[in-house]
Structures are given as C-alpha cells and as structure tokens.
Amino acid sequence: MTPDSPLLDGLPVEQRLALAYAPVAARGLFAGLFALDTRLAGIVRAAREPMLAQLRLAWWRDRLGEGGGGADPVLIALAPVLQQGPALVAAADGWEALLGETLNHAAAETFAAGRAAGMAAMAQALGCPAAEAERAGRNWALADLAARVSNPAERAVVLDLIATQDWGRPALPRSMRPLAVLHGLARRQRGARPLIEGPVSLLCAIRLGLTGR
C-alpha cells in the first residue's frame, strides 16, 4: 500500500498509527476496515437531514451485504471479509444508531456492537478466533465515542457502559496488532480523553505496536 492510497484519506491519527504495525498480509484488510469506518463516520458527522444520511448508509449496507464486488476501493480492499458473510452490515447499523435525537444506552450499545462486529469479521478473515477481537473492538468503540461526545448527559451514558466492560488485555495474535494498539490506547484513556493526546499517548501507541502490550 502506497502512502497516497485513497484508503488512507481522512483516517484518524490513532488508526494511521495502528495500521503502521499491521503485518503486510493484514495491512490491506485493516486499511479497508478503517477506511469504511471513516466513510460511515463522515456520513453521520455531516448529517443535517437524518433521512439523507440514512439513505447513504443504506447504500453502504446494501454493498456490504452483497458479498463483495464494486469499484469502490473500500469494497475491493474488504473483499476477503465480505465473501465470508454480511457481518460488516452491522458497522453501518452501528453508525446509523448515532443519528437519533439523543444518544441513549441502546444507541451506544448498537454503535459499539457494529464496530466490534467489524473487528470480529477481520479476525475470522485472518484465521483468528473472533471472541477476543469482538471484546477489544467493543471497548475501543466505546472509549473513542465517549471522547468525542460533547453533550455531558450523553457522555455520561457512554461512560456508564465503559465502566461495565472487561478491560483485561485481550489475547490477540500478531495479525491483529492494529486492534491491540487501539484497545491499549482505549484501555489507558477509557473515554476520559482522546485516544491520542500528547507525547505520552503517542509513546504508548508505539510500545503497543512493537510489543502488543
């Protein structure tokens, strides 16, 4: 993958860092998953009319449920995952849950489950057990969401969920190192601050990338 790959456009800094530590065989898949996450996030972030955003998310839901195909670089990169089943449809469902008027427990749960499903599908595509990847993906999703929510009441909802999660270090193989980086950053911040904030968190990301711990 070249530095000017369209899959890298707009990726959050923590995802770019995590991707740098992916084994070569897994890098394209993770780039595709992160790019999908960024595309879906952009639809929700730019939504002025929920109905229009839902239509755009429905387009992605249909493509993700078709099992691959299409000329979009994200779909091409994710083809090995999409061929295994429609698990990534949950990613679109998760982001759509944030379009409601208020962020309640059910919406936050659906969002976290959608992101977690993407990580579980990634693990299966790489021949790894999915359970730990799903747990780590859920924790990352909640911590990242809490750090980005500005409404105090909505943020409290997400922090309540964060407090109930199992934050033990997940047993992830080397092929899932990007997720180990994201979970490690989420475990350190637990929604109190952005995943990457200042030199200490950057050093933490580098350590996680090199060692997985």
Secondary structure, 3 states (H helix, E strand, C coil): CCCCCHHHCCCCHHHHHHHHCCCHHHHHHHHHHHHHHHHHHHHHHCCCCHHHHHHHHHHHHHHHHCCCCCCCHHHHHCHHHHCCCCCCHHHHHHHHHHHCCCCCHHHHHHHHHHHHHHHHHHHHHCCCCCHHHHHHHHHHHHHHHHHHCCCHHHHHHHHHHHHCCCCCCCCCCHHHHHHHHHHHHHHHHCCCCCCCCCHHHHHHHHHHHHHCC
